[in-house]
Amino acid sequence: MPALVLITAPAGAHPRLRAETLSRLKKNGYALERRLETAAWADLFEEALTPSLFSSQRIFEVDDGKSLGPLPEKFVKNVEKGDAESVFLIFSEKTLQKELGAAYKMAELVPYESAPYWPSQRAGWLQKLAREKGWSLDPGAASLLAEWIEDEEELRSELEKLGQAAPKGRITAALVNSLSIDEGGKGMLNLLDAVAKADVPETLRSLALLREEGELIPILAAVHKRVRGACLIGLLGDEAASAIHLTAFQTKTAKAMARLYGPQLLALVLGELIRLSWSERNGDGEGWEGLEKLLLAAMSRTSGR
């Protein structure tokens, strides 16, 4: 009699959850018998109910759980809960509750925790993950990771890499800069910091480096994100930081930028960035020259000049 083990999560999380689940099942004496991209219930049950000469505890994996369709009523009585002679390990991006019917209550649901959307919450989530692994993730390091890496599984992978490399298990911002951010990423962060400080020479240097090997649209998006945070704080005050869930590092930078540029100028820059990005996506943009002209014009009008 088979047991059902369900992994319901975004496709990007399937490889990690698969590895963790198979490792746990194998420790309990199970062996992977067959991995199928698609399958039919009748074929699965026929094979699972046929004795094997090689292993008494077998795993039958189905990568596309939706391909199975509704579970026929005649098979529901064959589903076991908990330890069983065989396991159907089934993957899906959406719940299979409707397809499984009464058997859904018998299934083991592999836990999946998605990363929070907002940067401040994501930084806290990363710190929690680090603590669960026995590591310490500094707030500045968490903010850098949350701002720089959007993909959840890539974040988990980077955290694992950093934790293994961290001296005494402490992950610092310096370690993140050293191991997790490539030269293009460092160039982008340098540009964002230079724009925030209205540092013209560093802005020009960073733009020149990024122009050689980077794409313009992601740069426009990153500058827009930084300017938007500063603009909202300049217009609405500290409440804006919590409303858009900025990290402590992002809030500090945004406040300084708001004081330097002023909310009215930042609002104008924000509008121009949207126009540049729209034009670029439609094939009639001004290219890197357009971004450079905009940033230099804005810096020339800051309170420090």
N, C-alpha and C positions, 0 to 999 in steps of 0.2 A: 504494500500500500504506500502511495507517495504522500509526501508533505509538500505544501506550497510555500515557497519563499519569494516574496515580491520585492523588487527594487523599483520604486517609482520616484524618478528624479529627472532633471534635465540630462540630455544625452552626454554633455561634457563631464558629468559626474559619474557616469556609468563605469568607466575603467577603474576609478579608485574604489568605488563601492563593490565592484565585482571582485577586485583583488582582496579586499578586506573580508568579504563574505566567504569566498572560496577558501581563504586561509583558515577562517574559523571552522568551516565545515570539515576541512581536511584534518584539522586537529581532533575532530570528533569521529574520525574514522571513515569519512566519505571520500570517494574518488570521482573525478569528473569522467563520466561515461561518454557524453556526446554534447557538442555545442552546435546549435542550429540557429540559423538566422531567422527562419520562419518555421512553423510547425502546425500540425493539426492535433486536437485533443485525442482523437482515436488512436493515432499512431503513437503518441506519447504514452498513453496508458497501456497499450498493447506491449510496448517494449519494457515499460517499468514493471509490469506484472509478470513478465517472462523471467524466470530465474537465470542468473548469470553464473558462469563457471569461474569467473575471475574475481568478482567483488560482490559482496552482499549489500553494501551501502553505496549507492550510486547517485550521481548528480546528472540531471538532464537540463541543459541550459537552453533557453529560448531568448534570443536577443530582441525580437520584436513581439512583445506580448500581445499586441492588438491583432496580430495575424492569426492567433488561435481562435478568435471569435468567442461567442458565448459558450460556456461550459455546459455540455448536455446533462440533463438531470440524471441520467443513468450512471454518470461517473461521480456524482457528488458523494455517494456512499463510500466510494473508494478513497476519498481524501482523508488523511490523518492529520492530527494536530500534534506538534512537538516531534519527538524522535520517531523516525520512520525508516523503512528499508531503503527508500529512495527519496530524492528531493527534486522537485521541479523548480529550478531557479529561473524566474521570469522577469524580464526587464520591460519597462514602459515609461514613457514620459508623462502619461496621464493615468489616473486611477483605473484599475480593472474591476472595481466593485460591481458595476453593472454586469459585466461579462461573467464574473464568477458567481454572482447570486449568493445563495446560502453558504457556499464554500468560502466566501471571502472572510467570514468570521473565523474560519479555521486556519487562515494563512498567517505566516509570520511576515510582518512588515519591517523591512530593514530601515532603520532611522536615517533620515536625511535632513540636515539643517542647512538652509540656504543662507548666503551672506546677506546682511542688511544692505539696503540701497545707499543710504546716506553715509557720507564719509566719516562723520564723527562716530556713528554707530558701528560702521565697518571697522574702524580702528579699535574700538572696544572689543568687538568680536574677535579680531586677530589676537589681541592680548589674552582673551579668554582661551583661545585655542593654544596659544603658547604655554599658558599656565598648565593646561591639561597635559602637555607634553613634558612639563618640568622645566620650562625655559622662562626667562624674563624678557619681555619685549618692551623696550623703552617707548614712552609716548611719541617722541619725535620719529622713531623708527616706524612705529605703527602708522603715523600720519603719512609718512613718505610712501609706504607700501599701499595704503588706501587710496592715495591720490594718483599714484603712478600706474598701478595694475588694476584693471577693471574685471578681468575674468576670474571668477571665484576659484576654479581649480588651479589656475596659475598662481593665485595668491597662496593657496594651501601648499603647493609645490615649493614656492619660494620660501615660505616659512619653514618648511621641513629642511631645505638646504641651509638656510641661515642658522637654524637651531643646531644642526650637526656641526657647523663651522664656528659657532659662537664660543669664545673663551669663557669657561665656567657657566655656559648656558645663558649668557646675557647678550641680547641682540640690540645693538646700538644703531643710531642713525648713520654713523660712519661705516659700520659693517654693511648696511643696506646700500649705501652709496658705492661701496667697494665691490660688492658681489652681485647685486640685483639690478643695478641700473647701468645700461651700456653707454657708450660714448654719445650716441644720439640722444639718449634719455638725459644724460648729464648736460648736454648742450641745451636741451629744452628747459630743464630746471634752471640753468644759468640765465637763460633768456627771461624766464618768468621772474626770477629774483631781480634781474637788472631793470626790467620794466617797472616792477613794484617800487624800486628805489629811484626811478628816473635816471639811471646811470647810462648816459648816452654811449660812451666808449665800449662798455661791456655789452650793451644791447647790439651795437654794430658788429662786435666780434662774434657774438653768439649767432646772430642772423647769418653772418658769412659762413660759419661752420655748418649750420643747419641747411643752408642753401645747397651746399655741396652734396649732401647725402640724405637729406630728409624730404618728406612730402609736406606741402604747404597746408593742406586742409587740417591735418591733426594739430599743427602748430596754431592755426587760427582758433581751433576749438579750445586748446589749452589756455591761450591768452584770453579768450572770451570768458572762460570759466573763472579765471583769476580776477578779471576786471568786473565781472558780474557780482562776485562776492563783495568786493570793495565798494562797488556802487550801491548795493543794497544796504550795507552797513552805514555808508555815508548818508543815505536818505532816511533810513529807519532806525539807526542806532544798534545797540547790542542785541535787541530782540531779533534782528535779522539773522544773526549768527546761529541762534538756536532754531529759528524757523527753517533755515536751509541746512541745518545740522553740520556746520563747519567744525573741523577739528580745532583744538587749541592753537596749533601752529598756523592753520589757515586763518583763524580769527585774528591772531596777532598781526599777521602779514596784511590782511585786508584792512584792519584799522589804520595801520601806518600808511598804506596806499591811499585810503580815503582822505586822510589828513593832508597828504602831499598833493593829490590831484584835485580833490573836491568832488562832490557828487554830480554837479552839473557837467563838468568836463568828462567824468567817467561815463555818464549816460550818453554823451555824444560819441565817445570812443566805442562804447558797446554797440550803438547803432551802426557805426561804420564797420565794425568787425562782422556784424551780421550781413551787411551789404557785400563786403569782400568775400565772405564765405559763400553766399548765395551765387554771386557772379562766378566764382571759381568753379563751383559745382555745375554751372550751366555753360562752362567753356568760354566765357568772355570776361574772365577776371583780370586783374592788374598784376597778378603774380606776386613774387617776393617784393618787388618795388612798391606795390600798393601797401603792404604791411609796414615796410620800412618807413615810407612817407607818413603814414598814420601815426606810428609810434613816435617818430621824431617831432611831429607837429604837437602831439599831446604833451611830450616831455618839455617842450619849449614853453608851455603855458602853465607848468606846475608852480606851486607857491615858492619853491626853492630857487626860481630863476627870474 
